[in-house]
Structure formats: C-alpha cells, structure tokens
C-alpha cells in the first residue's frame, strides 16, 4: 500500500509540473465555456423569433398564441458533455499512455523495479494518481459549467439541478478513469511506445467516434433537427406504432450503440441533465432507476479497466523491449 501511495504521489507531482496537462485542461475549460455561450445564444435566437411571431399574430388579430420556449439551464451543457465524450477520452488516453511511457523513456522504471515492491503497485499507483487528478479536474469543470450556466446562460440552478450535476460529475470521472486505465494497460503490454499509442487511438476511434456515429445514423429520428416525427407532427402513439414495424432494425441499432462505453456515458448524462425530453424535469430517483443498467455497465467497465491495468503491468511486460 505504501508503494502504491508513493507512485500515486509521484504521478500527481509530475502532472502538476506538466505543461501539456495544463494546456489540455485549459482547452477543456475553454470549450465548455464556448458551448454554454453558443447554447445560450441559440436560445435567445429562439426567444427573439418567438416574440416576433407573437407580435405578428397580435397585429393580424389572431388570439391563438403558442407556448413560449422555455430555458432548461442544464440542457445548455449538451455540447460540453459531447466534447468530454470525445476530447476528454482522447486526453485521458494521452495521459494514461504518458504515465507509463515517460518512466520507460527516462529509465526510472528499471530503478523502481529493482526494489522489493508489490507487483501491482506501479500500475495501480499510476491509475490512482490519474484518478485523483481527474476527480479534481472534473469537479472544477462542472463548477465552471454551473457558473457559466448562471452567468452566461442566464439560467437559475436549483438544488435538484446541483444533485443532477453531482451524479454527472461521478459518471464523467469514471468515464475518464476508464480510458486512462486502458491506456496504462496497453502501454504496459507493448514493447513499443508508438504501437501502444496507435492501438489505444484505434480503440478510441472505433468506440468513441465510429460506433456511436453509425448508431445515430441508423436512427431516423436523428436525421432532422428536433426529430423526424416532431417535424412531421406525428404524435407519440402514432410514432410508437410506426416504430413497431421496425423493431428488429431498432434492436440491431441499439445493440450496436450500447457496445460502446461512450454511448452508456452519453445516455446517463443526457438523461440526468434533462437533454433527453422524456427525462427532463423528472425526479432524480426516477431517472437513475431508468438508467440503472447503463450506470452498472459504466461502473463495471471502469473496474475491469483498472483491474486490466494492474494485471497487465507485470515486471516482465514492463521491462519488455522492442526487438
């Protein structure tokens, strides 16, 4: 345990001095602020268009006034969550790869392994250090997001909203730890640094970009802004009747989507933040109950990735050199 704590402490110290890490976190903070700003501007445009429409109706003498668009503050975080899905996972891979690669490159790994340390201390210490760093980063990002929603977006955040953000914070943290642990395992197993990074990036490309995109493309309701059925003024019962004829197709699409841990994280986050209309303004226990399978899968995937990192980082694999 002391060895693990020592390695974790060293990783924290290294990351604190790492300019690349500071640059990556600054970039994530910047895109979060930009996403909230863009979302708030879009809502203001919708509100201006609504006010103009109502003014024209009043001038024409019509007494039928449509409902005004309503701002749900947490929905402004949609783009920020999507950035974390893609860029956050990529940054987590880079940091996980660097945690092992830098020790091999500096020759510190050989010095560490000359000591009588626990076989799991090195890899799990690295993952523990990265986990602590990611927790601090995610908490700061969510704090920035909350402040920006109130100040830039003009939304009012309630205690329930803070509870939703709390759960989302935990799921973001697990998602990033998952990718860092995968990168640590692959770098430990590979004799070549470049090979480990390429394999990690291929996995990232497949499970973060390709598979979710294929699933979204196969969903006809995603092909029109606001939803195809809404654009055609098709009511929910009729929508379900239409989809019933394509149940096998939809099952294949869903299986494809949920094969990606990114999609599990997205569905959890979107439900809790009310980005998905069916969960918007629903009590937190109701949302968590509906999303329980995804929460279990994301948690299990993170645990498996951490165990994989520990099991892969043996003395033999860590000292393997490219032939």
N, C-alpha and C positions, 0 to 999 in steps of 0.2 A: 504493500500500500504506500509506503514511504517513497519507493522508487517511482510509482505512478504519479504521485503528487509532485515529485521533483521534475519529471518530464513535462507534466502539465504546466507547472510554473515556468519552466524554460520556454515553452511554446507561447505562453502569454507574454513573456518578456520580448521574445522575438517579434511577435506580431505588433506589439506596441511600438517597436522601432521600425517596422516595415513600411516604407513609403507607398509601396504598391497596395498594401492593405488599406491604408488611409485613403488612397485615391479611389479604390473600389467602393468603399463605404460612402465617400463623398458623392460619388456618382449615383449610388442607390438613393441617397437622400435627395439629390437634385431631381432625379426622375420622379420621385414620389411627390415632391412639391409641384413639379410641372404637371403631373397627371391630375392632381387636385385642381390646379388652376384651369386646366383645359376643361375638366368636368364641370366646374362652376360656371365657366364662360358659356358652355353649351346649354346649361340650364337657364342662364339669363337670356340666351337667344330664344329658347323655347317660351319663356315667360313674355318676352317682348312680342313674339309672334302671336301669342295668345291674347295679349292686351290689344294688339292691333286688330285681331279678328273680332274681338268683343266690341271694339269701337265701331267697326264696320257694321256689325249686326245691329248695334244700337241706332246707328244712322239710318239703316234701312227699315227700322221699326220692328224688327223681329224681337220677340220676347223670349226666345229659346237661347239660353246661354250655356255653353258646355262647361264642364268642370275644369277648374284651373289646374295646371300641372303642379304637383306637389314635390317639394325637395325632401328627399330622404338622405340625410347627411352621409351615412356610411356608404351609400352607393357611389359616392364620389371617389372611393378608394378602389374602384374596379380596375382601372389601368395600373395602379400601384401594385395590386396583387398579381396582375399578369406580368408585370416587369419582374417581380420576385420569382414567379414561376420559372421564367426563362433565364434572366440575367443572374438572379440570386443563386439558382442551381449551378450556373456556369462559374460564378465566383467561388462557390463552395467547393467545386471540383478543383479549381486552381489552388485554393488554399490547402486542401487536403493533399493534393499532389506535392505542393511545395513543402509541406511539413515533413515528408519523408525524403524527397529528392535533395533538399538542401543539406540534410545530415549526411547523405551518401556522398554528395559533392565535396563537402568540407572535410570529410574523413572523420567526423565526430562519431559516426555510427560505430566504427570499429573500436574506438576508445570506450564507448558506452558498453559494448558487448563484452569487453574484457573483464567487466565487473560481474560479480555474482548476483545478477538481478533476476527478478521474475520474468518468465518468457513473455507474459502479456503486458508487462509494464510499459514497454516502449510505445507500442501501437495504441493501447488504450489510454496511455498518458497523453499522446498526441490528440486523440479524439476528445478526451476530456478537456484539454486546453482549448481546442477549437469549439467545443460545445459551450464553454463558458464565454468565450468571445462572441459567439453567435447569439447567445442569450442577451448579452449587453447590447449588441448591435440591433437586434430585433426590437427590444424594448425601446431603444432610442428612436428607431424608425417609426414605431407605432405611436410614440409620443409626438414626434414631428407630424405624423399624419393626422392625429387628433387635433393638434393645434392649428394645422393648416385648414382642416375642415371647418373649424370655428371661425378663423380669421379671414382666410381667403374665400372659402366656400359660403360663409355666412350661415352655416347650419348650427342648430342647437343640439348638443350632445347630452343625452340623459344618462342616468346611472345604468339603465339597461343596456344602452349603447356601449358604455365602458365595459360592461360584463361581456358583451359580444366581442369587443376588441381584445379582451383578455384571453378568451378561448382561441381567437385567431392568432394571437401572439404565440401561444403554445404550439399551434399547428405549423406556423411558419418556422419556428425554431426546430421542430422535429424534421421538417422537410429539408432544411439546410444541413442539419447534422447528418441526415441520411446520405446526401450527396458527398459531403466531406469524408464520411466513413468509407463510402465506396471508393473514392479516390485514394484514400490511405491504403486500403486493401490491394487495389490494383498496382499501385506504385511499389508496395512491398513485395508483391509476387513477381514483378517484372524485373529482368536483369537490365533492361534498357529504359532510361527515363523517358525518352521520346515515345517508345512503344506504349508505356503505361498511360501517358497523356493522350495519345491518339485513341487508344481503346476507351478511355473514360469519355472523351469527347464524342466518339461514335455512339456510345450508350446514351449520353446526354442528347445527342441529335435525334436518336430514334425515339426515346421515351418522353422527351420534353417537347419536341417540335413535330416530328413526323406522325407518330401515332395519334396524339390529340387532334392534329390538323385533319387527318383522314376521318376521324370520328365526327368532327364538326362539319366537314364537307358532306358526309353521308346523312346529316340531319337536315331535312328540307326546311325546317323552321328557322335555321340559322342563315339561310341564303338571302333573306330580306331584312333590312333594319326594322327592329321591333317585332319581328316574327312574321312568317308567311301567313299563318292563319289569322293573325290580327289584321294584317294588311288586306286580307280578303273578307274581313268582317265575319269570320266563321266563329260561332260560339263554341264554348268548351265541350259541351256534349257532342256536337257535330264533329269537332276536332278529334275526339276520342274514337268516334265511330269510323272516321276515315283512317286513323292510325291502326285500328284493329285489323284492317285488311293488309297491313304491312308489318305485322307483329314479328315475323321471323327476321325480316330485314332489320327492324329496330333492335332485336335481340343481338344480332351479329354486330351491329354498330356499337351497342352498349358494352358487349364483351371486349371489343377492340379498344374502346376508350378506357375501360377500367383495368386493362392490362398495364396501364401507365400509372405510376405512383403520382405523377403530376396531376392527372385528372382527379384522383382521390382528394388531393390537397385543394384543387380548384373548387370541387363541389362542396367541400366542407366550408371553405372560406366564403364562397358566394352565397351559400345558404345562411350562414351566421351574419353576414353583412347585409342581408336582405337584397342582394343583387338579383337573385332569382325571385321573381314576383310571388311565387307560391309560398315562400318563407318570409317575405317581407312583413315586418311588424308582428310576427308570430313569437310567442314566448320562447325563451332560450331552451327550456327543457323539451318543448315540442320539436324544435329544430334539431337538438342533439339526439333525440330519440330517432328521428327520421334519418339522421346522418351517422348513426352509430356504426353501421358496417364499414363506412369509409374511415371513421376515426380509428376503429380497431385495426384495419388494414394498414393505415399510415403508421400507427404505433408499432405494429408487428414488423413492418418493413424497416423502420428505423432501428429497432432492436436487432434484427437479423443482420443489417449492415454493420452495426457496431461489433457484433459477435464475429462476423466475417473478417473485419479488420483485425481483430485480436487473434483469430485463428490463423490468418494468412501471414502474420508478421512473426515468423519463427526466426531463429538465428540463421538457419540455412537459407531461407528466402531473402532475408535482409542483406546477407553477405554475398548473394549470388551476383556474378558479374557477367557482362555480355561476352560471349565467346567470339 
